[in-house]
Amino acid sequence: MKVELWEGDLTCLAVDALVNAANSSLLGGGGVDGAIHRAAGPELLAACRQLGGCPTGEARLTPGFRLPARYVIHTVGPVWQGGGRGEAELLAACYRNSLALAERHGLETIAFPAISCGIYGYPPEQAAAIALAELRRPRPDDSSLRQALLVAFSADMAALYRRLLDA
């Protein structure tokens, strides 16, 4: 699977799946979550209500509705509490479970925001390193995934991803 950087608005990408950095209710919120819900339309909220939430580190799939992406994979990142409460493993699980869910549905392209780096307060450098480690893990031989995009909304996050991708 090829891992690439894309700087800009996640909701504009015509990929098989956008990953939503959701809250555990899956009913919308601020940041990436709110932007995805607004762009997808009210059908996304209705579909999320049927899922009954999502625990931290797990992932759920809905159609993309009005988004150019076919699907939305909702994952709940950890809230940063200093790093001693399993945050790194939970964040890694967000990436692993999102990738596995995409593979179960035969998807080829997936786009990830910087999970937990907004209001959840995860230090961007640490979060980016975890994201890259998970995305660079070897995929199963029969994996459908061909491309993963790390989407940076800010120039600072793009520079961080670029530095880590080039290392």
Solvent accessible surface area in square Angstrom, and as a share of the most:
residue,aa,sasa,rsa
1,M,67,0.30
2,K,129,0.55
3,V,27,0.15
4,E,52,0.23
5,L,40,0.20
6,W,88,0.31
7,E,81,0.37
8,G,22,0.21
9,D,57,0.30
10,L,10,0.05
11,T,15,0.08
12,C,85,0.51
13,L,18,0.09
14,A,87,0.67
15,V,15,0.08
16,D,23,0.12
17,A,0,0.00
18,L,0,0.00
19,V,0,0.00
20,N,0,0.00
21,A,26,0.20
22,A,2,0.02
23,N,42,0.22
24,S,62,0.40
25,S,51,0.33
26,L,0,0.00
27,L,73,0.36
28,G,20,0.20
29,G,41,0.40
30,G,60,0.57
31,G,65,0.63
32,V,50,0.29
33,D,6,0.03
34,G,3,0.03
35,A,32,0.25
36,I,0,0.00
37,H,23,0.10
38,R,180,0.66
39,A,40,0.31
40,A,0,0.00
41,G,8,0.08
42,P,93,0.58
43,E,64,0.29
44,L,0,0.00
45,L,54,0.27
46,A,56,0.43
47,A,22,0.17
48,C,0,0.00
49,R,141,0.51
50,Q,155,0.69
51,L,64,0.32
52,G,74,0.71
53,G,13,0.12
54,C,6,0.03
55,P,72,0.45
56,T,52,0.30
57,G,2,0.02
58,E,68,0.31
59,A,13,0.10
60,R,69,0.25
61,L,38,0.19
62,T,4,0.02
63,P,64,0.40
64,G,1,0.01
65,F,81,0.34
66,R,155,0.57
67,L,12,0.06
68,P,70,0.44
69,A,3,0.02
70,R,132,0.48
71,Y,53,0.20
72,V,0,0.00
73,I,0,0.00
74,H,0,0.00
75,T,0,0.00
76,V,4,0.03
77,G,4,0.03
78,P,5,0.03
79,V,74,0.43
80,W,64,0.23
81,Q,101,0.45
82,G,56,0.54
83,G,38,0.36
84,G,73,0.70
85,R,173,0.63
86,G,39,0.38
87,E,2,0.01
88,A,52,0.40
89,E,102,0.46
90,L,62,0.31
91,L,0,0.00
92,A,9,0.07
93,A,16,0.12
94,C,0,0.00
95,Y,2,0.01
96,R,80,0.29
97,N,55,0.28
98,S,0,0.00
99,L,1,0.00
100,A,34,0.27
101,L,15,0.07
102,A,0,0.00
103,E,37,0.17
104,R,171,0.62
105,H,92,0.41
106,G,45,0.43
107,L,1,0.01
108,E,92,0.41
109,T,32,0.19
110,I,0,0.00
111,A,0,0.00
112,F,0,0.00
113,P,4,0.03
114,A,25,0.20
115,I,1,0.00
116,S,7,0.04
117,C,29,0.17
118,G,58,0.56
119,I,172,0.87
120,Y,52,0.20
121,G,41,0.40
122,Y,3,0.01
123,P,35,0.22
124,P,64,0.40
125,E,81,0.36
126,Q,89,0.39
127,A,4,0.03
128,A,0,0.00
129,A,51,0.39
130,I,30,0.15
131,A,0,0.00
132,L,7,0.03
133,A,59,0.45
134,E,7,0.03
135,L,3,0.01
136,R,120,0.44
137,R,119,0.43
138,P,129,0.81
139,R,54,0.20
140,P,71,0.45
141,D,158,0.82
142,D,129,0.67
143,S,9,0.06
144,S,25,0.16
145,L,2,0.01
146,R,144,0.53
147,Q,50,0.22
148,A,0,0.00
149,L,17,0.08
150,L,0,0.00
151,V,7,0.04
152,A,0,0.00
153,F,171,0.71
154,S,52,0.33
155,A,70,0.55
156,D,120,0.62
157,M,19,0.09
158,A,1,0.00
159,A,53,0.41
160,L,21,0.10
161,Y,1,0.00
162,R,116,0.42
163,R,132,0.48
164,L,31,0.15
165,L,36,0.18
166,D,116,0.60
167,A,109,0.85
